[in-house]
Structures are given as C-alpha cells and as structure tokens.
Amino acid sequence: MATDANRLFEDCRGITSAVCLLSGGVDSTTLLHGLRAAGVRDLHALSFIYGQRHVRELDMARYQAGLARVSRHDVIDISFLGALTAGRTALAADGPPVPDLSELSESQRRQPPTYVPHRNLLFLAMASAAAEGAGLTEVFYGAQAQDDYGYWDCTREFVVRLNATLGLNRDRPVTIHAPFVGLAKAEVVKIGLALGVDYQHTWTCYRGGKTACGTCPSCMERAAAFRGAGVSDPLAAAR
C-alpha cells in the first residue's frame, strides 16, 4: 500500500475484523479496499436500501464487496426512511428534484437539499448493532470533508460524540472510525488509485439515471476530485 494510505490506516493495526459501511460510491469503496489492504481479514460490508433514487449504487456495492472478497455483505431494506423523509430530502425517490450544485445558495451548501435527516446516525447505529451481534468492536464509514457542501453527520465532531455515546456500553463498546473525515475527495481518489481501486464500478450521481448527470452536487464533486487527482474519471466517457 502507498505511504499515504499506510499512514491513514495506522489505527487499523491489530484490527483483524470489522464492519464497513458500503454505499458503492468513491469514498466507501476506497475505504473497503483500504481496510483489506491494511490487513483486516474478516470484513463485513453493510449496505442499505433507504428509498434513495440512485439505487444503482447498490449494484456497485455488491460488485465491490465481491471484488474485496468480504466475509459477508448484507443489504438491509430500510425503505421506511425514504417515506419518512421524502418531504425533506431530494435523495428520496418521492422527494423534491435533485438540484444542480450551481443552484445551491451559500446557506444551502451548509446543509443541502440532498441531506437525508439522520441517515448516517441510523446507518451507524445499525452497523454498531451488527458488529456487536457478530462479536466485533470496530465499524468504519467513509465520511469525507466535502469541498463545496457539507453534512453535519460527516464531521469529526459527529464521530467523536457518537463514540462517546457508544462508550456507555458496559461490556464491549463499538468504536466508529472515519479515516477520511479530514480529507478532500481528491486525496481519497489518490489513495484509491494507489490501491488499484476499480472506479469504473462505483456510482456517485444522485439523480438515479442510467448515466451520471454530471451536474448534481455529487457528480460535480466527483469530477473535481478526479481532476484534483490528475486522472480522468472512468465514468465520464459514458456521459
């Protein structure tokens, strides 16, 4: 593994088993393969159907889980979340339209219409339950410091406070790890390239079409990340 990746995954030393949230996007896919390269042999991938428009990401999650030869990959249906939050998030299939990044005001970029209320909190709570049920204590997710917009549940403070809550467990507390939380997406892509990640089999677009739209916040961030990494996005040719 490249030197930067080695430093990033230093806290994985001695960890042989872990749960990894896997959406099928750039960050979670890079994390999955980084954990495998760091020596996590017993890797449990966890993905969610939550009523999202872009269900194609789950096909990519399945592909990457197979490529990484995970011990198990569970895809959990919590579609009720999409129904509960449809009026509040553009990511729900029945929610408002997904805006272009250029349409977002400065205040919207602090918490954009693509935010899904408490999604990561729910994901991590269920991942922690799955870990504890399997006798594991480590959970990883690919929270990353977005360059142009952001979510409160992808911050270092969120991880610290959630771990403080999980630390109340009186037996074997689960610990949440977010190795990318302080990185720009271009840095994540560079790490993935050093690991040989197959980014052609990842999905980022929020709009749920057969090809990536290229203009939604997630597509724009992805394009900037690959430019920043000095390489072409393998999905760009499909548009």
C-alpha positions as CSV (number, residue, x, y, z in Angstrom):
1,M,0.0,0.0,0.0
2,A,1.2,3.6,-0.7
3,T,2.8,5.5,2.1
4,D,-0.1,8.0,2.5
5,A,-2.6,5.1,2.7
6,N,-0.3,3.4,5.3
7,R,-0.4,6.5,7.5
8,L,-4.1,6.9,7.1
9,F,-4.9,3.3,8.2
10,E,-2.4,3.2,11.1
11,D,-5.2,2.8,13.5
12,C,-6.1,-0.4,11.8
13,R,-3.0,-2.1,13.2
14,G,-4.1,-5.2,15.1
15,I,-7.7,-5.0,13.8
16,T,-8.5,-8.2,12.0
17,S,-12.3,-8.0,11.9
18,A,-14.5,-5.0,11.2
19,V,-17.8,-3.8,9.8
20,C,-17.6,-1.4,6.8
21,L,-20.5,0.7,5.5
22,L,-20.5,0.3,1.7
23,S,-22.6,2.5,-0.5
24,G,-20.9,1.7,-3.8
25,G,-19.5,5.3,-4.1
26,V,-15.9,6.5,-4.3
27,D,-15.3,7.0,-0.6
28,S,-16.8,3.8,0.8
29,T,-15.3,1.7,-2.0
30,T,-11.8,3.2,-1.4
31,L,-12.3,2.5,2.4
32,L,-13.3,-1.1,1.8
33,H,-10.2,-1.9,-0.3
34,G,-8.0,0.1,2.1
35,L,-9.2,-1.9,5.0
36,R,-8.5,-5.1,3.1
37,A,-5.0,-3.9,2.2
38,A,-4.4,-2.9,5.8
39,G,-4.8,-6.5,6.9
40,V,-8.5,-6.6,8.0
41,R,-9.2,-10.1,7.0
42,D,-12.7,-10.6,8.4
43,L,-14.5,-7.8,6.7
44,H,-18.3,-7.4,7.0
45,A,-19.8,-5.0,4.4
46,L,-23.2,-3.4,5.1
47,S,-25.3,-1.5,2.6
48,F,-28.8,0.0,2.8
49,I,-31.9,0.4,0.7
50,Y,-33.4,3.6,2.2
51,G,-35.7,4.7,-0.6
52,Q,-32.9,6.5,-2.5
53,R,-33.3,7.5,-6.1
54,H,-29.9,6.2,-7.0
55,V,-30.4,2.5,-6.2
56,R,-27.8,1.7,-8.9
57,E,-25.1,2.4,-6.2
58,L,-26.2,-0.9,-4.6
59,D,-25.2,-2.9,-7.7
60,M,-21.7,-1.3,-7.4
61,A,-21.6,-2.1,-3.7
62,R,-22.3,-5.8,-4.5
63,Y,-19.6,-5.8,-7.2
64,Q,-17.0,-4.2,-4.9
65,A,-17.9,-6.5,-2.0
66,G,-17.3,-9.4,-4.2
67,L,-14.1,-8.0,-5.5
68,A,-12.8,-7.5,-2.0
69,R,-13.9,-11.0,-1.0
70,V,-15.6,-9.8,2.1
71,S,-16.7,-12.3,4.7
72,R,-20.3,-11.2,4.3
73,H,-22.3,-8.5,2.6
74,D,-25.7,-7.6,4.0
75,V,-28.0,-5.2,2.1
76,I,-30.6,-4.1,4.5
77,D,-34.0,-2.7,3.5
78,I,-35.0,0.4,5.5
79,S,-37.2,1.9,2.8
80,F,-39.3,3.4,5.5
81,L,-36.6,6.1,5.9
82,G,-37.3,7.4,2.4
83,A,-41.0,7.6,3.2
84,L,-40.4,9.4,6.5
85,T,-38.0,12.0,5.0
86,A,-39.4,12.4,1.4
87,G,-40.6,15.9,2.1
88,R,-37.2,16.9,3.4
89,T,-34.6,15.3,1.1
90,A,-34.0,15.3,-2.6
91,L,-32.4,11.9,-2.4
92,A,-35.7,10.1,-1.7
93,A,-37.4,8.7,-4.8
94,D,-40.6,10.7,-3.9
95,G,-38.7,13.8,-2.7
96,P,-38.2,17.2,-4.4
97,P,-35.9,17.3,-7.5
98,V,-32.2,17.0,-7.1
99,P,-30.7,20.5,-7.7
100,D,-27.5,21.3,-9.7
101,L,-24.6,22.3,-7.5
102,S,-24.7,25.7,-9.1
103,E,-28.3,26.3,-7.9
104,L,-27.3,26.0,-4.2
105,S,-27.0,29.2,-2.2
106,E,-24.3,29.6,0.4
107,S,-26.6,28.7,3.2
108,Q,-27.9,25.6,1.4
109,R,-24.3,24.4,0.9
110,R,-24.0,24.2,4.7
111,Q,-26.9,21.6,4.7
112,P,-28.1,21.0,1.1
113,P,-31.4,19.5,-0.1
114,T,-29.6,16.2,-0.6
115,Y,-29.1,15.8,3.1
116,V,-31.1,12.8,4.4
117,P,-32.2,13.5,8.0
118,H,-30.2,11.3,10.4
119,R,-29.3,8.8,7.7
120,N,-25.7,8.3,8.9
121,L,-26.8,8.2,12.5
122,L,-29.2,5.3,11.7
123,F,-26.7,3.6,9.5
124,L,-24.0,3.7,12.2
125,A,-26.4,2.6,14.9
126,M,-27.4,-0.5,12.8
127,A,-23.8,-1.1,11.9
128,S,-22.9,-1.0,15.6
129,A,-25.7,-3.4,16.4
130,A,-24.5,-5.8,13.6
131,A,-20.9,-5.5,14.9
132,E,-21.9,-6.3,18.5
133,G,-24.1,-9.1,17.3
134,A,-21.2,-10.6,15.5
135,G,-18.8,-10.1,18.4
136,L,-16.9,-7.3,16.7
137,T,-16.0,-3.9,18.1
138,E,-14.9,-1.8,15.0
139,V,-17.1,0.0,12.5
140,F,-15.7,2.0,9.6
141,Y,-17.5,4.5,7.3
142,G,-16.3,6.7,4.5
143,A,-17.2,10.2,5.8
144,Q,-15.2,12.7,3.9
145,A,-14.8,16.5,4.1
146,Q,-16.8,17.7,1.0
147,D,-15.2,20.6,-0.8
148,D,-18.3,22.5,-1.9
149,Y,-21.0,21.5,0.5
150,G,-21.3,19.5,3.7
151,Y,-23.3,17.4,6.1
152,W,-23.1,17.5,9.9
153,D,-23.0,13.7,10.1
154,C,-19.8,13.6,8.1
155,T,-17.7,15.6,10.6
156,R,-15.0,14.7,13.1
157,E,-17.2,16.2,15.9
158,F,-20.0,13.9,15.0
159,V,-17.7,10.8,15.1
160,V,-16.2,11.9,18.5
161,R,-19.6,12.5,20.1
162,L,-21.1,9.3,18.7
163,N,-18.2,7.3,20.1
164,A,-18.7,8.9,23.4
165,T,-22.3,7.6,23.4
166,L,-21.3,4.2,22.3
167,G,-18.7,4.2,25.0
168,L,-21.6,4.0,27.5
169,N,-21.8,0.3,26.6
170,R,-21.0,-1.7,29.8
171,D,-19.5,-4.7,28.0
172,R,-17.5,-4.2,24.8
173,P,-18.2,-0.8,23.2
174,V,-18.2,-0.5,19.5
175,T,-15.8,2.2,18.0
176,I,-16.7,4.2,14.9
177,H,-13.7,5.0,12.6
178,A,-13.8,7.6,9.8
179,P,-10.3,7.7,8.3
180,F,-11.2,10.1,5.5
181,V,-13.1,12.7,7.7
182,G,-10.4,15.3,7.3
183,L,-9.6,14.7,3.6
184,A,-10.7,16.3,0.4
185,K,-12.2,13.8,-2.1
186,A,-9.2,14.2,-4.5
187,E,-7.0,12.8,-1.7
188,V,-9.3,9.8,-1.3
189,V,-9.1,9.2,-5.0
190,K,-5.3,9.3,-4.9
191,I,-5.3,6.7,-2.2
192,G,-7.7,4.5,-4.1
193,L,-5.6,4.8,-7.3
194,A,-2.5,3.6,-5.3
195,L,-4.6,0.7,-4.1
196,G,-5.8,-0.2,-7.6
197,V,-9.4,0.6,-6.9
198,D,-11.7,0.0,-9.9
199,Y,-13.6,3.3,-10.0
200,Q,-15.4,2.3,-13.2
201,H,-17.6,0.2,-10.9
202,T,-18.6,2.9,-8.5
203,W,-21.7,5.2,-8.6
204,T,-22.0,8.8,-7.4
205,C,-24.8,10.5,-9.3
206,Y,-27.8,11.4,-7.1
207,R,-30.4,11.6,-9.9
208,G,-30.8,7.9,-10.5
209,G,-30.4,7.8,-14.3
210,K,-28.8,5.2,-16.4
211,T,-25.8,7.5,-16.8
212,A,-24.4,10.1,-14.5
213,C,-25.9,13.6,-15.0
214,G,-22.6,15.4,-14.4
215,T,-24.3,18.5,-12.8
216,C,-25.7,17.4,-9.4
217,P,-23.7,18.2,-6.3
218,S,-22.3,14.7,-6.0
219,C,-21.3,14.5,-9.7
220,M,-19.6,17.9,-9.6
221,E,-17.7,16.9,-6.5
222,R,-16.6,13.6,-8.1
223,A,-15.4,15.4,-11.3
224,A,-13.4,17.9,-9.2
225,A,-11.8,15.0,-7.2
226,F,-10.6,13.2,-10.3
227,R,-9.3,16.4,-11.8
228,G,-7.5,17.1,-8.5
229,A,-6.0,13.6,-8.6
230,G,-4.7,14.3,-12.1
231,V,-6.6,11.5,-13.8
232,S,-9.8,11.0,-15.9
233,D,-12.9,9.8,-14.3
234,P,-13.6,6.4,-15.9
235,L,-17.4,7.1,-15.8
236,A,-17.1,10.4,-17.6
237,A,-16.8,8.7,-21.0
238,A,-20.3,7.2,-20.5
239,R,-22.0,10.6,-20.5
